[in-house]
Structure formats: structure tokens, C-alpha cells
Amino acid sequence: MNEIDFFDLSAVLLLTFTLFLIIFIRFLIVSGVYHYTFFILFRKIFDKRILDHTPLKKKQLFKELYWSAISGLIFAFFAISIYLLWSIGYTAIYLDINAYPIWYLPIGVFITLFIQDTYYYWIHRWMHKPSVYRYIHKIHHKSVHTSVFTAFSFHPFETVLQAIILPLIVMFIPLHFYAFLFTLLIMTISATINHAGVEIYPSGKYGKWFGKWIIGATHHDKHHRKFNYNFGLYFTFWDKWMGTESPESIGR
């Protein structure tokens, strides 16, 4: 990775804008392909798995894209922050694949997701306090009938709360550079799956076990509709331990 002079404001702004384009365009591509795949290309196969057949309103989609663009800009700022921390040696991100055992690669990814999931669960519950909700989290919950674009549709302060944990994680948790990029990809895909409004995870014996521990569209859709349940991000265990999982989700 090439270093940048952080005292050169124009270079920093250019890099921030470039990262914003990468983040936002990647989000649009992932969301667009996902929607096309399950709602158009394989619509007949997944029709019974669509959680709400009501057509989405254009006004909602435009608002989601607006807030998503702002979120993309904020994520770009935090990406620059992580790059700055890495350039001065304040992160545990490593480039040498031999620095840690190969088996540690997935472990590092899981630890990162676990920490983020734990952090988000409690922040999420805090944002549902009435005195906080109406100023911050309400924007995200305006999308009761969620779409692929709901995944990034947040109040700017909520986006900051979500992103601020990442620089802290990479300062202490060793992650290979490509494992870190893979983790970011998981975050984007997971957010898309959970908000797209179509259940793609398998059913049956193994699907039931998977859905018991991994959050999918059905689980998170109940959060948008029931409001006071299902606060998790990736995994269901915090909701199970804290008794905040919706009755319909228990035993799924």
C-alpha cells in the first residue's frame, strides 16, 4: 500500500472522495445485484420467501439512497482514519501472511464480527430509548418495509456510532489485510441480506439450526415490525441471553 502525506489536504480529500465512491458504488452494485437476483431473475423460486409483496414506494427508496450516500461518506472518513493509524503503526493489521498461523485467519475474522456484534447490540438497544430514538434511530426505522437500500440508511450520528468501533478493533485484533477486507465485505453482504426483505437462508433441519444462531431477513424484519425485539447484528445469542428475541423467532 502506498503511503499518503496526511499534511497534504488536497491529497487527503481526494483519497476520501475516492474511497467514498468505492464504498458507495460497491454498496449499489451489491444491493442492485442482490435485488435483481431474488426479486426478478429467480422471482418465481423465491416468491414465497418474500416477506412483503407490497410494492416499495419511490419516495422511500430515494430517501434511503440519500442517507446511504451520507453513510458512505462517513465510512470513507473512518477508512481514512484506519489508514492513518496503520501508516503510523497503530494497528494490528499485518501484510505478511506468515506472521500468524493460517488457521488464525478465520479466527481473526470471527473475533472481529463477535466484538462488533456485541458492541452494536448494546448501542442498538440504547438507540431505542425514546429520548434517543426520535433524534437518531428513527430515520432507519422509517423503512418498516425494508429494501436492499435500507442497509445503509442511517442518521449520520448512527453511522458514526456504527463505524467508530472498527478503528478500535484493528488497533488491538491482529487481522491480515485481506482478512480485514473480507470482513468489510461480510458486513456489507450481511446488512443487505438482513434488509432485503427476502429470506434466502435454507429451511429444513440444517436451515433451522443455522437460523437459530445467524440473523437473516426474517429475524431482522421482525425487528423493524415489532420494534422492541431482535437487536443483534450478525448472531442471535445476545438476544437469546438478554431475552430480547421475538417470540416468533425463538426455537426457529
Protein Blocks (a to p, Z undefined) as FASTA:
>chain_A
ZZddfklmklmmmmmmmmmmmmmmmmmmmmmmmmmmmmmmmmmmmmmmpfblcdcdfklm
mmmmmmmmmmmmmmmmmmmmmmmmmmnopafbdfblklpcfklmmmmmmmmmmmmmmmmm
mmmmmmmpmklmmmmmmmmmmmmbgcfklmmmccfklmmmmmmmmmmmmmmmccdfklmm
mmmmmmmmmmmmmmnopafbdehjklmmmmmmmccfklmmmmmmnopgojbfkbmklmmm
nopacfklgoZZ
